[in-house]
């Protein structure tokens, strides 16, 4: 059994040790194939399901939409219709009337395989897929002419897979329903060609004044290149860009065999502008909203380049105030408010809502003759002059250095640190120490440059660029407005001062609604770009510039307005070359605001050699435009004043103190100015200029009959090294200074008998003085008075030799009543005028009855008077010795 068992075990081992048979490879491949087929079927089903899901909401092919472009509707700030864009001129052309030259130009540019595909060009699509994978989705398009017709007729310009699926589905349907020739006809009539026009025939007539069969090769190529970006390739506005695009089209035509190389080079050598319609013959601009609509078109194109505002049927919510826009257009194109010097004089205006940055009105220029022409409110780039001082100099100084409005700057000869060039003020004069408020209001150049130098370029540049500029550097001269800017940029920057330091990019569109109901919010973010104390103090100083500075002609009574003037200069070379007179300028600006509205206005000429005259009016036109515009838009609206934030404190500064000092209790009210400081940074030192010393005490006045003297004495326990000013008056007459002494006593010799002497003594030191100490003493009269007969008072009264002139001399004390009627002059030795009783002491000349004449240059105005004239010198004084 054991052997039998072993044999079975051995046999089992032998069997298991035999080599196994290999499985058939045919079965494995079959299994893999079946799996792949299953996956493919699943993928196809999933793809079909996904595709079906994506295209389920695709619109129906509407023949009406295929033929006509769909205009976009622009709404004003209240939601009312402003205008339609895209419902412009269309001259329809049938396929049979399209020359082969024109068709070839478009095919080479847009879809060279148009007659070979069924709506989708898979070869072109493959290249686009690779580009989108390597450079990101949407980086390269593969749209055929068929797809463009579908997109322009039914879909929006979103670069999404869902929209592409719908586009492919509708393109396939379009190819099944229409012939290639019909689709091409739709395309060339539907494309937007700028100038508010559609279609290649319309464009040919607008730009060249020709029918299609009259076009030359270079002209057809230019038109074929425009649909990619119609406004940017508009040859009227951008001839250089149009020429570059045209030359690309010509090279594509050569590449695809439509023209020879020699034909290409000959056409590329042609000038774009030579064959364009003359400017005087172009379509006129007659809509009051066109300048604003220009801004809307540019803004939508810049932010969403795939949207076609002219054919996508958009609903665009804009920010325009129709009333304000109409008024701006009227202001610029009539002489009802402004007497413009000539028709060539230009102006650009931007009006913003101060709080939101929304554009309320645009003044694109005067006497605009073409649609979508040069816009002086947005396209202009000119130096801003002194309107840039708050932006590049004083704003940064307040924000980073925490200067108060009282900060003292010295207006004196000065140079740029980065060049050593001398700086001049506009009036070639220097005013010495002045507050920052005064320097800004009076538009002084040197203090502005000093402020910029104190801040430094880094902080100043950051401040400026936060206000919507994009400068690479900020030289010291930028404080005087050397950067070239537009009225739109200036309005945006100034609105941040008006809006408590918050900046919102100026914008004309708040929302876009597409045909499928999709809404796009275009409202920019609002950012804090400066401290609230900076905005408030700049605003308060600019209020001074309008009420009493260089901008008084922009002031609107009853309206809290802040603003700044600005002019630029000609170089000496320009003056000599063009015969520019002294005082003439190339640019005159005004930028200003209330808490509701901000406006920036430029005036001048298109060509700098035409100057704005110094006739006290032309250079003020920007101010006058601002005043009228701000007055109009503010009518019926509450306009609040600029609110002082908690970060600011009001301070009383003593006028002329340098560095600034707080006014003391003794500073005269007319020497106290109210200014503002960043809280915690106000001056701590109190001025002592007008401080009062302690008053003398114990003042006594005694008369000694024997010596015929009045003795004055007083005590003083205040500061050392003071002087005492002693004054006296007789019988409440005029006060006269007797002496200034360092002693504490004084004697007055030979006082007038019967008179009452009043004395004042005050302590003085440097610029300080004390309140006066006072004392009085009465002098006894003479016991024996010489009687003068009545008829001897005026012994010569009736003499005719010198009527009205009676001179007498006498020694000693004399008391008498005089009744004299007459006019005359007193002299320093006691001449008397008028009716009255008089007590005289010493030598004196008297004028009695009669008519006297006087010399106004010597004695004053003639007249009759009653009363006493005190002697010029109340008595001889002898300073006494202090005890």
C-alpha positions in Angstrom: 0.0 0.0 0.0 2.8 2.3 0.9 4.5 1.6 -2.3 1.3 2.1 -4.1 0.8 5.4 -2.3 4.3 6.6 -3.1 3.8 5.7 -6.7 0.6 7.7 -6.8 2.4 10.7 -5.1 5.3 10.3 -7.5 2.9 10.2 -10.4 1.1 13.4 -9.1 4.4 15.2 -8.8 5.4 14.1 -12.2 2.1 15.4 -13.5 2.4 18.7 -11.8 5.9 19.1 -13.0 4.9 18.9 -16.6 5.0 22.3 -18.5 1.6 24.2 -18.7 0.0 25.0 -22.0 0.0 28.8 -22.9 -3.4 30.6 -23.2 -4.3 31.9 -26.6 -3.3 35.6 -27.2 -6.2 35.9 -29.5 -8.5 35.7 -26.5 -6.8 38.5 -24.7 -6.9 40.9 -27.7 -10.5 40.0 -28.2 -11.3 40.9 -24.6 -9.4 44.2 -24.8 -11.2 45.1 -28.0 -14.5 44.4 -26.5 -13.7 46.6 -23.5 -12.6 49.4 -25.8 -15.7 49.1 -27.9 -17.8 49.2 -24.7 -15.9 52.2 -23.5 -16.3 53.8 -26.9 -20.0 53.2 -26.9 -20.3 54.5 -23.4 -18.2 57.5 -24.3 -20.3 58.2 -27.4 -23.4 57.9 -25.4 -22.1 60.1 -22.7 -20.7 62.6 -25.3 -24.0 62.6 -27.2 -25.9 63.0 -23.9 -23.6 65.9 -22.9 -23.8 67.5 -26.3 -27.5 67.1 -26.3 -27.6 68.7 -22.8 -25.5 71.6 -24.0 -27.4 72.3 -27.1 -30.9 71.8 -25.7 -31.1 75.6 -25.0 -29.7 76.6 -28.3 -32.0 79.1 -30.1 -33.8 78.4 -33.3 -32.5 79.6 -36.6 -34.4 82.8 -37.2 -34.0 84.1 -40.8 -34.7 87.7 -39.7 -31.8 87.6 -37.3 -29.6 86.2 -39.9 -30.2 89.1 -42.2 -30.1 92.1 -39.9 -27.6 93.1 -37.2 -29.1 93.4 -33.7 -28.5 96.8 -32.1 -27.7 97.2 -28.4 -29.8 99.5 -26.3 -28.2 102.0 -23.9 -30.1 103.1 -20.8 -29.4 106.2 -18.8 -28.8 106.3 -15.0 -32.6 106.1 -14.4 -33.1 103.1 -16.7 -34.7 105.2 -19.5 -33.5 104.5 -23.1 -30.7 106.8 -24.1 -30.0 105.6 -27.7 -29.4 102.4 -29.7 -26.0 101.4 -30.9 -25.6 99.2 -34.0 -28.9 100.3 -35.6 -26.7 102.4 -37.9 -26.4 102.5 -41.6 -26.4 99.3 -43.7 -26.1 99.2 -47.5 -27.0 95.6 -48.4 -25.1 93.8 -51.1 -26.1 90.6 -52.8 -23.5 87.9 -53.3 -23.6 88.3 -57.1 -22.4 91.9 -56.6 -19.4 91.0 -54.4 -16.2 91.2 -56.5 -13.9 88.3 -56.4 -11.1 90.5 -55.1 -13.2 91.4 -52.0 -14.3 87.8 -51.4 -10.8 86.5 -51.7 -9.6 89.1 -49.1 -12.2 88.0 -46.6 -11.6 84.3 -47.2 -7.8 84.6 -46.8 -8.3 86.5 -43.6 -11.2 84.8 -41.9 -11.8 81.3 -43.4 -9.7 80.1 -46.3 -11.3 76.6 -46.2 -14.8 78.0 -46.2 -16.0 76.2 -49.3 -14.5 72.9 -48.1 -16.0 72.3 -44.6 -19.5 71.8 -43.4 -19.5 74.6 -40.9 -16.7 73.3 -38.7 -13.1 73.3 -39.9 -11.5 70.3 -38.1 -8.0 71.1 -39.2 -8.2 74.7 -37.9 -10.0 73.3 -34.8 -7.1 71.0 -34.1 -4.6 73.8 -34.1 -6.8 75.8 -31.8 -7.2 72.9 -29.4 -3.5 72.5 -29.2 -3.1 76.2 -28.5 -5.8 76.2 -25.9 -4.2 73.2 -24.1 -0.8 74.8 -24.1 -1.7 78.4 -23.6 -5.1 78.2 -21.8 -8.7 77.9 -22.9 -9.8 80.7 -25.2 -6.3 81.7 -26.3 -7.0 80.9 -29.9 -10.2 80.8 -31.9 -11.1 78.4 -34.8 -14.4 80.0 -35.8 -15.3 79.6 -39.4 -17.4 82.2 -41.3 -20.4 80.0 -40.7 -19.7 80.0 -37.0 -19.3 83.8 -37.0 -22.6 84.3 -38.6 -24.2 82.1 -36.0 -22.4 83.8 -33.1 -23.3 87.3 -34.4 -26.9 86.3 -34.9 -27.9 84.1 -32.0 -25.2 83.8 -29.3 -23.0 85.8 -27.0 -19.2 85.9 -27.1 -18.5 83.8 -24.0 -15.6 81.4 -24.5 -17.2 78.3 -22.9 -17.6 74.7 -24.0 -21.4 75.0 -23.8 -21.5 78.0 -26.1 -19.0 76.3 -28.5 -21.3 73.3 -28.6 -24.3 75.4 -29.4 -22.3 77.2 -32.0 -21.3 74.0 -33.7 -24.8 72.6 -33.7 -26.3 75.8 -35.2 -23.5 76.0 -37.7 -24.3 72.5 -38.9 -27.9 73.4 -39.2 -27.1 76.6 -41.0 -25.0 74.7 -43.6 -27.8 72.3 -44.2 -30.4 75.0 -44.7 -28.4 77.6 -46.7 -25.9 77.5 -49.5 -22.3 78.7 -49.0 -23.0 81.8 -51.1 -26.0 82.7 -49.0 -23.9 82.3 -45.8 -21.1 84.4 -47.2 -23.7 87.1 -48.2 -25.0 87.1 -44.6 -21.5 87.4 -43.2 -20.3 90.4 -45.3 -23.6 92.3 -44.6 -23.7 91.6 -40.9 -20.1 92.4 -39.8 -19.7 95.7 -37.8 -17.3 98.1 -39.5 -17.0 100.9 -37.0 -18.5 104.4 -37.6 -21.9 103.0 -36.5 -22.1 101.0 -39.7 -22.5 97.4 -40.8 -21.5 95.6 -44.0 -18.6 95.8 -46.4 -20.5 97.9 -49.0 -21.4 100.5 -46.3 -17.8 100.6 -45.1 -16.5 101.0 -48.7 -18.7 104.1 -49.2 -17.9 105.5 -45.7 -14.1 105.2 -45.9 -13.3 105.4 -49.6 -16.4 106.8 -51.2 -16.4 103.9 -53.6 -18.6 101.0 -54.7 -17.2 97.5 -54.1 -16.2 97.0 -57.8 -14.1 100.2 -57.6 -11.9 99.1 -54.7 -8.2 98.6 -55.2 -6.4 95.7 -53.7 -5.0 97.6 -50.7 -8.4 99.1 -50.0 -10.2 95.7 -50.1 -7.5 94.2 -47.8 -8.0 97.1 -45.3 -11.8 96.4 -45.1 -11.2 92.6 -44.8 -8.9 93.2 -41.8 -11.4 95.4 -39.8 -13.9 92.9 -38.5 -11.4 91.5 -36.0 -11.4 94.8 -34.1 -13.4 97.4 -36.0 -12.8 100.5 -33.8 -9.1 99.8 -33.3 -8.6 99.4 -37.1 -10.8 102.4 -38.1 -8.6 104.2 -40.6 -10.1 107.6 -39.8 -9.0 107.3 -36.1 -6.1 104.9 -36.2 -4.5 104.9 -39.6 -1.2 103.4 -38.4 -2.9 100.4 -36.8 -5.2 100.0 -39.8 -2.1 99.9 -42.1 -0.4 97.2 -40.0 -3.6 95.1 -40.1 -4.0 95.6 -43.8 -0.5 94.5 -44.5 -1.2 91.2 -42.6 -4.2 90.6 -44.8 -2.1 91.2 -47.9 0.5 88.7 -46.7 -2.3 86.1 -46.0 -3.7 86.6 -49.5 -0.2 86.0 -50.9 0.3 83.0 -48.7 -2.9 81.3 -49.9 -2.3 82.1 -53.5 -4.8 84.8 -54.1 -2.2 87.4 -55.1 1.4 87.3 -56.2 4.3 88.6 -54.1 4.8 91.6 -56.3 1.1 92.5 -56.0 1.4 92.1 -52.2 4.5 94.4 -51.9 3.0 97.0 -54.2 -0.2 97.2 -52.2 1.7 97.2 -48.9 3.6 100.3 -50.1 0.3 102.3 -50.5 -0.5 104.9 -47.9 -3.8 104.3 -46.0 -4.7 108.0 -45.6 -4.2 108.9 -49.3 -7.3 107.1 -50.5 -9.6 107.9 -47.5 -12.6 110.3 -47.8 -11.6 113.8 -47.0 -12.4 114.8 -43.4 -14.7 117.7 -44.5 -16.8 115.2 -46.4 -17.3 112.7 -43.6 -20.5 112.1 -41.8 -21.3 114.8 -39.2 -21.8 114.3 -35.5 -25.2 115.7 -34.5 -26.2 113.8 -31.3 -25.7 115.4 -27.9 -24.9 112.0 -26.5 -22.2 110.9 -28.9 -19.2 111.9 -26.7 -20.6 109.8 -23.9 -21.5 106.9 -26.2 -17.9 106.9 -27.4 -16.8 106.3 -23.8 -19.3 103.5 -23.4 -18.1 101.8 -26.5 -14.5 102.0 -25.5 -15.2 100.8 -22.0 -17.2 97.7 -23.1 -14.6 96.9 -25.7 -11.7 97.2 -23.3 -13.3 95.2 -20.5 -15.0 92.6 -22.7 -13.3 92.5 -26.1 -15.4 89.5 -27.2 -18.6 91.4 -26.9 -19.8 93.3 -30.0 -21.8 96.2 -28.8 -23.0 96.9 -32.4 -24.5 93.6 -33.2 -24.9 91.5 -30.0 -28.2 93.0 -29.0 -27.0 94.0 -25.5 -28.9 96.0 -22.9 -26.3 98.3 -21.4 -27.0 100.2 -18.2 -25.0 103.4 -18.3 -24.4 106.2 -15.8 -25.2 109.3 -17.9 -27.4 112.1 -16.7 -29.2 113.1 -19.9 -29.9 116.6 -18.6 -26.3 117.2 -17.7 -25.1 115.7 -21.0 -27.3 117.9 -23.0 -26.2 121.0 -21.1 -22.5 120.1 -21.6 -23.0 119.7 -25.3 -24.8 123.1 -25.4 -22.1 124.8 -23.4 -19.4 123.7 -25.8 -21.3 124.4 -29.0 -23.0 127.7 -28.4 -22.0 131.2 -27.3 -24.9 131.6 -24.8 -22.7 131.3 -21.7 -19.1 131.5 -23.0 -17.7 133.9 -25.6 -15.2 131.6 -27.3 -12.3 133.4 -29.0 -12.8 131.4 -32.3 -14.2 128.1 -33.7 -10.8 126.3 -33.3 -10.7 126.8 -29.5 -11.3 123.5 -27.9 -12.4 122.1 -24.5 -12.7 118.7 -22.9 -15.1 118.1 -19.9 -15.6 115.2 -17.6 -18.4 115.3 -15.0 -18.5 112.6 -12.3 -20.6 111.7 -9.4 -18.1 112.4 -6.5 -19.2 109.4 -4.5 -19.5 106.6 -7.0 -17.1 107.6 -9.8 -20.0 107.3 -12.3 -19.6 109.5 -15.4 -22.6 111.9 -15.6 -21.5 113.8 -18.7 -18.7 114.0 -21.2 -17.8 117.0 -23.3 -15.7 115.5 -26.1 -14.9 118.8 -27.8 -16.3 121.8 -29.7 -17.7 121.7 -33.2 -17.2 118.0 -33.6 -17.7 117.1 -37.2 -17.2 113.4 -37.3 -18.7 110.5 -35.3 -16.3 108.7 -33.0 -13.7 111.4 -33.6 -11.1 112.6 -31.1 -12.5 112.9 -27.6 -10.9 115.8 -25.7 -12.3 114.5 -22.4 -10.6 111.0 -22.7 -8.2 110.9 -25.6 -6.4 114.1 -24.8 -3.0 114.0 -23.0 -1.7 117.3 -21.9 0.4 118.6 -19.0 -2.0 119.6 -16.1 0.0 122.5 -14.7 -0.9 123.6 -11.1 -4.0 121.4 -11.0 -1.5 118.6 -10.3 -0.2 120.3 -7.1 -2.7 118.7 -4.7 -2.1 115.3 -6.3 1.7 115.3 -6.5 2.8 117.7 -3.7 0.4 118.7 -1.0 -1.7 115.6 -0.9 1.3 113.3 -0.3 2.7 115.8 2.2 -0.4 115.8 4.3 -0.9 112.0 4.0 2.7 110.9 4.8 4.1 113.8 6.8 0.9 114.8 8.5 1.3 118.4 7.7 -1.4 120.8 8.9 -3.0 123.4 6.8 -0.9 126.0 8.7 2.4 124.3 7.8 4.9 127.1 7.0 6.7 127.0 3.6 9.1 129.7 2.5 8.6 131.1 -1.0 12.1 132.1 -1.9 14.7 131.4 -4.7 15.0 127.7 -5.0 16.3 124.9 -7.3 15.4 121.3 -8.2 17.6 118.9 -6.3 17.5 116.4 -9.2 18.8 118.9 -11.8 19.8 122.2 -10.1 17.5 124.2 -12.4 16.1 127.4 -10.9 12.3 127.4 -10.1 10.2 130.5 -10.8 6.7 131.5 -9.7 4.2 132.5 -12.4 4.5 136.1 -11.4 8.4 136.0 -11.0 8.0 137.2 -7.4 8.7 135.7 -4.0 6.4 136.0 -1.0 8.6 134.7 1.9 7.1 132.5 4.7 3.5 131.5 4.0 1.2 128.7 5.1 0.5 125.7 2.9 -3.1 127.0 2.5 -1.8 130.3 1.2 0.8 128.7 -1.1 -1.9 126.4 -2.6 -4.5 129.1 -3.0 -2.1 131.5 -4.6 -0.6 128.7 -6.7 3.0 129.3 -5.7 5.4 127.0 -7.4 8.4 126.9 -5.1 6.4 125.8 -1.9 4.9 123.0 -4.0 8.3 121.7 -5.2 9.6 122.0 -1.6 6.6 119.9 -0.4 7.3 117.2 -3.1 11.0 117.2 -2.1 10.1 116.7 1.6 7.9 113.7 0.8 10.3 111.9 -1.5 9.7 110.2 -4.8 8.6 106.8 -3.5 5.8 108.0 -1.3 4.7 110.7 -3.7 4.6 108.2 -6.6 2.5 105.7 -4.7 0.0 108.4 -3.7 -0.3 109.6 -7.3 -0.7 106.1 -8.9 -3.4 105.2 -6.3 -5.4 108.0 -7.8 -5.7 106.3 -11.2 -2.5 107.3 -12.9 0.2 104.8 -14.1 3.4 106.8 -13.9 6.8 105.0 -13.7 8.5 107.9 -11.9 7.6 111.2 -10.3 10.3 113.8 -10.8 10.3 117.0 -8.6 8.9 119.0 -11.5 5.8 116.8 -11.4 4.7 119.0 -8.5 4.1 121.7 -11.1 2.1 119.4 -13.4 4.5 118.1 -16.0 2.9 114.6 -16.4 0.5 114.4 -19.4 -3.0 113.5 -18.4 -6.6 113.6 -19.5 -9.6 115.4 -18.0 -11.0 112.0 -17.2 -8.0 111.1 -15.1 -8.0 114.4 -13.4 -11.7 114.2 -12.5 -11.1 110.7 -11.1 -8.2 111.8 -8.9 -10.1 114.9 -7.6 -13.2 112.8 -6.8 -11.1 110.9 -4.2 -10.6 114.2 -2.3 -14.3 114.9 -2.6 -15.2 111.3 -1.4 -13.2 111.4 1.9 -10.2 109.6 0.4 -12.0 106.8 -1.5 -11.2 106.3 -5.2 -13.5 104.6 -7.7 -12.3 104.4 -11.3 -14.4 106.6 -13.5 -16.9 104.4 -15.4 -19.8 104.8 -17.8 -21.4 101.3 -17.5 -22.7 99.5 -14.5 -24.3 96.4 -16.0 -24.6 94.5 -19.3 -27.5 92.2 -20.1 -27.0 89.7 -22.9 -29.8 88.3 -25.1 -29.8 85.0 -23.2 -30.5 86.9 -19.9 -26.9 86.7 -18.6 -25.9 89.8 -16.6 -22.4 91.2 -16.2 -21.6 93.6 -13.4 -19.1 96.2 -14.5 -19.0 98.4 -11.4 -15.4 98.9 -10.3 -14.3 98.3 -6.7 -14.0 101.4 -4.4 -10.7 101.6 -2.6 -9.3 103.8 0.2 -6.3 105.5 -1.3 -5.6 108.2 1.3 -6.3 109.0 4.9 -9.6 110.9 5.6 -7.7 113.8 7.1 -5.8 114.2 3.8 -9.0 114.4 1.8 -10.6 116.9 4.2 -7.6 119.2 4.6 -6.9 119.3 0.8 -10.6 120.1 0.2 -10.6 122.9 2.8 -7.5 124.5 1.3 -9.0 124.2 -2.2 -12.1 126.0 -1.0 -9.8 128.9 -0.1 -8.3 128.7 -3.6 -11.8 129.2 -5.0 -13.0 131.9 -2.6 -9.9 134.0 -2.4 -7.2 132.4 -4.5 -6.6 132.0 -8.3 -9.9 130.3 -8.9 -12.4 132.9 -7.9 -14.1 132.9 -11.3 -15.2 129.3 -10.6 -16.8 130.1 -7.3 -20.5 129.4 -7.1 -22.2 131.6 -4.4 -23.9 129.5 -1.7 -22.2 126.3 -2.8 -19.2 124.7 -1.0 -16.8 124.3 -3.9 -13.2 123.2 -3.9 -11.0 123.5 -6.9 -7.7 124.5 -8.5 -6.6 126.3 -11.6 -3.7 125.3 -13.8 -1.8 126.6 -16.8 1.2 125.3 -18.7 4.1 127.2 -20.3 5.8 127.5 -23.6 9.6 127.0 -23.9 11.7 129.9 -25.0 12.3 128.1 -28.3 8.6 127.7 -28.9 8.0 131.4 -28.2 10.6 132.4 -30.7 9.6 129.9 -33.4 5.8 130.7 -33.3 5.8 134.3 -32.1 4.1 133.5 -28.8 3.6 136.7 -26.7 4.4 136.9 -23.0 1.7 135.6 -20.8 0.1 133.3 -23.4 -0.2 129.6 -22.6 -0.9 126.4 -24.5 -3.3 124.9 -21.8 -5.6 126.3 -19.2 -7.3 123.9 -16.7 -9.7 123.9 -13.9 -10.5 120.9 -11.7 -13.0 121.1 -8.8 -15.7 119.5 -6.9 -18.5 119.5 -4.4 -19.6 116.6 -2.2 -21.9 115.6 -5.1 -20.1 116.3 -8.3 -16.5 116.5 -9.6 -15.5 118.1 -12.9 -12.2 118.5 -14.7 -12.0 120.9 -17.7 -9.2 121.5 -20.2 -9.2 124.3 -22.6 -6.8 125.1 -25.4 -6.1 124.3 -29.1 -5.4 121.1 -30.9 -2.1 122.5 -32.0 0.2 123.9 -29.3 1.4 126.7 -31.5 -2.0 128.2 -31.2 -2.0 129.9 -27.9 -4.6 130.9 -25.2 -4.2 134.6 -25.0 -3.5 136.5 -21.7 -6.5 138.9 -22.0 -8.0 138.1 -18.6 -10.8 136.1 -20.2 -9.6 133.3 -22.5 -7.5 131.7 -19.8 -10.5 131.8 -17.4 -12.9 130.0 -19.7 -12.2 126.7 -17.9 -13.3 128.3 -14.7 -16.4 129.8 -16.3 -17.4 126.5 -17.8 -17.0 124.8 -14.4 -19.1 127.5 -12.6 -22.0 127.2 -15.0 -21.9 123.4 -15.1 -21.7 123.0 -11.4 -24.4 125.6 -10.8 -26.7 123.8 -13.3 -26.3 120.2 -12.0 -26.5 121.4 -8.4 -29.8 123.2 -8.8 -32.5 121.7 -6.7 -30.0 119.4 -5.0 -28.8 119.6 -1.4 -25.1 120.0 -1.3 -23.4 119.4 2.0 -20.2 120.9 3.1 -17.1 118.8 3.5 -17.3 117.1 6.9 -14.4 117.3 9.3 -13.4 113.7 10.3 -12.5 112.6 13.8 -8.9 112.4 12.8 -8.7 116.2 12.4 -8.8 118.9 15.0 -9.3 122.7 14.6 -6.5 124.9 15.8 -6.0 128.6 16.4 -2.7 129.6 14.9 -1.0 133.0 15.3 -0.6 134.6 12.0 3.0 134.8 10.7 4.5 132.5 13.3 7.2 130.4 11.9 7.2 127.6 12.7 3.5 127.8 13.4 2.6 128.4 17.0 -0.7 128.4 18.8 -2.3 131.8 19.4 -2.1 132.9 23.0 -4.8 134.5 25.1 -3.2 137.9 24.3 -2.9 137.4 20.5 -5.1 140.1 18.8 -8.2 138.6 17.1 -7.1 139.9 13.7 -3.8 137.9 14.1 -5.5 134.6 14.8 -6.2 132.2 11.9 -8.2 129.0 12.1 -6.5 126.0 10.6 -6.6 122.2 10.8 -4.2 119.7 12.1 -4.0 115.9 12.1 -5.2 115.0 15.6 -2.2 114.6 17.9 0.1 116.5 15.6 -1.0 120.1 16.3 1.7 122.6 17.4 2.3 122.5 21.1 4.2 125.7 21.5 2.1 128.8 22.3 3.2 132.1 20.9 4.5 134.7 23.4 4.6 137.5 20.9 1.6 139.3 22.3 1.8 138.1 25.9 1.2 140.8 28.5 3.7 141.6 31.3 2.5 142.2 34.9 1.2 145.8 35.3 3.0 148.3 37.5 1.5 148.7 40.9 1.1 151.5 43.5 1.2 154.3 40.9 0.9 157.7 42.7 0.9 161.2 41.3 1.5 164.1 43.7 1.9 167.8 43.1 4.5 169.9 45.1 3.5 173.6 45.1 6.9 174.8 46.1 8.8 173.1 43.4 5.9 173.4 40.9 6.4 169.7 40.1 4.3 166.5 39.8 6.0 163.5 41.2 5.2 160.1 39.9 6.3 156.8 41.5 5.3 153.1 41.1 6.3 149.7 42.1 7.0 146.6 39.8 7.6 143.0 40.8 7.4 141.4 37.4 10.1 140.4 35.0 13.5 142.0 35.0 15.0 144.4 32.5 11.6 146.0 31.6 11.0 149.5 30.5 8.1 151.8 31.4 6.2 153.9 29.0 4.6 156.9 30.7 1.8 158.9 29.0 -0.3 161.8 30.2 -3.4 163.7 29.2 -4.7 167.1 30.4 -8.3 167.6 31.2 -9.2 164.3 29.5 -7.7 165.5 26.2 -5.4 163.7 23.9 -2.9 161.3 25.4 0.8 162.0 24.8 3.9 159.9 25.6 6.2 161.6 28.1 9.0 159.2 28.2 10.2 155.6 28.2 12.4 154.8 31.2 13.9 152.0 33.2 13.3 153.9 36.4 10.2 153.7 38.7 9.7 157.4 39.2 9.3 160.6 37.1 8.8 164.3 37.7 6.8 166.7 35.5 7.9 170.3 35.8 5.7 173.4 35.5 2.3 171.8 35.2 -0.6 174.0 34.1 -2.4 175.6 36.9 -6.0 174.6 37.3 -5.6 171.5 35.0 -6.2 167.9 35.8 -3.4 165.5 34.7 -4.1 161.8 34.1 -1.1 159.5 33.9 -0.7 155.9 32.6 2.4 153.7 33.1 2.8 150.4 31.4 5.7 147.9 31.4 7.2 146.9 28.0 9.8 144.3 27.0 10.5 143.2 23.5 7.1 142.7 21.8 5.2 142.4 25.1 3.4 145.0 27.1 1.4 145.2 30.2 -1.9 146.7 31.0 -1.4 150.3 32.2 -1.5 151.6 35.8 -3.3 154.9 36.1 -3.3 157.9 38.4 -4.6 161.5 38.3 -3.7 164.8 40.0 -5.4 168.2 39.9 -3.2 171.3 39.9 -4.5 174.3 41.9 -5.3 177.5 39.9 -3.6 180.9 40.5 -5.0 182.9 43.4 -4.7 186.2 41.6 -6.0 186.3 38.1 -5.4 189.2 35.8 -8.7 190.6 34.7 -8.9 191.4 31.0 -11.5 194.0 30.0 -14.0 192.6 27.6 -13.2 195.0 24.9 -9.5 194.1 25.1 -9.9 190.5 24.6 -9.8 191.0 20.8 -8.5 194.5 20.4 -8.1 194.1 16.6 -11.4 192.4 16.1 -12.7 195.1 13.8 -9.5 195.9 12.0 -9.7 195.2 8.3 -6.0 194.8 7.7 -5.9 191.2 8.8 -9.5 190.1 9.3 -9.7 186.9 11.3 -6.1 186.9 12.2 -5.1 188.2 15.6 -1.7 187.4 17.1 -0.7 188.2 20.7 2.2 187.3 22.8 2.2 187.0 26.6 4.4 185.5 29.3 3.4 183.6 32.3 0.1 181.9 33.1 -3.0 183.3 31.5 -6.6 182.5 32.0 -9.2 184.0 29.8 -12.5 183.5 28.0 -12.3 183.8 24.3 -15.3 184.2 22.0 -14.0 184.0 18.5 -15.9 183.1 15.4 -13.6 182.0 12.7 -11.7 179.2 11.0 -8.1 178.6 11.3 -5.3 176.2 12.0 -3.6 175.4 15.2 0.2 175.1 15.3 2.5 173.4 17.6 2.9 176.3 19.9 -0.7 176.5 20.9 -2.8 177.9 18.1 -6.5 177.7 18.9 -9.5 177.3 16.7 -13.2 177.7 17.2 -15.6 178.9 19.8 -15.0 178.1 23.4 -13.2 178.7 26.6 -9.5 178.2 26.6 -6.9 178.0 29.3 -3.4 178.7 27.9 -0.1 178.3 29.5 3.1 179.9 28.2 3.6 181.5 24.9 0.9 181.1 22.4 -0.6 182.5 19.2 -4.3 183.0 19.1 -6.7 183.4 16.3 -9.7 185.5 17.0 -12.8 186.6 15.2 -12.8 186.7 11.5 -12.5 184.3 8.6 -9.2 182.5 8.5 -7.8 180.3 5.7 -5.7 177.3 6.1 -3.4 175.0 4.2 -4.8 171.5 4.3 -1.3 170.1 3.8 -0.2 171.7 7.0 -3.0 171.8 9.4 -5.8 169.5 8.4 -9.3 170.1 7.2 -11.1 173.4 7.8 -13.9 173.6 10.2 -15.4 175.1 13.3 -14.8 173.5 16.7 -15.5 173.8 20.3 -13.3 172.8 23.2 -9.7 172.9 24.2 -6.6 172.1 22.5 -4.0 170.7 24.9 -0.4 172.0 24.7 1.9 169.8 22.5 4.1 169.3 25.6 2.2 169.0 28.9 5.3 169.9 30.8 8.9 169.2 31.1 9.7 165.8 32.5 12.6 164.6 34.6 13.0 161.0 35.3 13.5 160.4 39.0 15.5 157.8 40.8 13.8 154.7 41.9 13.7 153.9 45.5 
